[in-house]
Amino acid sequence: MTTLFGIVTALLLTLGLAGGAAAQGDAKAKLQALRPKDYPTQPIEFVVVYPAGGGMDVTARLLGKYVEKYIDQRVIVVNRTGGAGLIGHTYLATQAKNDGYTVGVLANPFWTEDELIRAKGKWALKDFTPVAFINYDPLTWVVSTEGGLKDRSVKEIVALAKDKPGSVRIAITPDGAFQFLAESVEALTGAKLVKVPFQGGAPGMTALVGGHVDIATGFLAEYRGHLDAGKVRPVAVAAQERSTFFPQVPTFNEGLGTSGVVWTAWRFAAVPKGTPADRLKFLEAAIDVAMHDRELLDEYKKVGVIAGTQYLGARETVAEIDRFYQGHKEFLTKTGRIGQ
């Protein structure tokens, strides 16, 4: 997994922020020049496949707020949840209209996991057209400041799970990166965790604060409120380097003396296949303008996600998704989840 997620993370960290944003008036005028005559005449839906309050939801709501600012049309976020994302992904691939009024705010590796493991041939990545990259976010393990692990390091937590198998409960989403992160740690250390399934990161965090699990897995946006309130504490981040948001917290590889424990969500916008080219181009341009708005970048920083250090449009996004797909397919094949 180091190769797959490391390549993407390194790419985004090393590229400089593309030029300063044009004045809002100029940006809006240029966008209007691309606006189709008959679009958009009604609100655009941003579909999120996970519950409200999670990293995907926060990403979509903030992006929608700034896209609205430039297109003079409402953007409504709709949470189509269930099946740990499968229901929403299936809706976007097989039921949503390809008229430009439905935009999925998605993420790898979750998207490719569903296509490779759970879609069972009902849909494939070719049923979507990527629009633009939005942001990325490493997974984190978090403990309650009032729980039994409140003073433990990640090394001590894993040692406990190894010495007393079944004594540590961790919130995960089934057959996805949250679960695979836990399994990676188990495989490398010999620990045995009790995996408790939830539909997303936000419900898992709620369970952690309520004392129903010992560890929650998630993105900073999903527990920022609990962190600021002093209710939770991150113990390890699944990235190549420490987070700038909490530099005192080690990476998994630092804390455990391992290598290759790197799990990052790479978020992007996509529309159903067959969306008219002029509408696709307008959406791409609208997201481009929004992603160069300093206010949006500042808001993403406040909630703890790293916005694109260079705007990636449809063509570049397709290339990066393919890299994710091939690398993740290799991982799932090696771990026996899919055939050759």
Secondary structure, 3 states (H helix, E strand, C coil): CHHHHHHHHHHHHHCCCCCCCCCHHHHHHHHHHCCCCCCCCCCEEEEECCCCCCHHHHHHHHHHHHHHHHHCCCEEEEECCCHHHHHHHHHHHHCCCCCCCEEEEEEECHHHHHHHHHCCCCCCHHHEEEEEEEEEEECEEEEECCCCCCCCCHHHHHHHHHHCCCCCEEEECCCCHHHHHHHHHHHHHCCCCEEEECCCHHHHHHHHHCCCCCEEEECHHHHHHHHHCCCEEEEEECCCCCCCCCCCCCEHHHHHCCCCCCCEEEEEEEEECCCCHHHHHHHHHHHHHHHCCHHHHHHHHHHCCEECCCCCCHHHHHHHHHHHHHHHHHHHHHCCCCCC
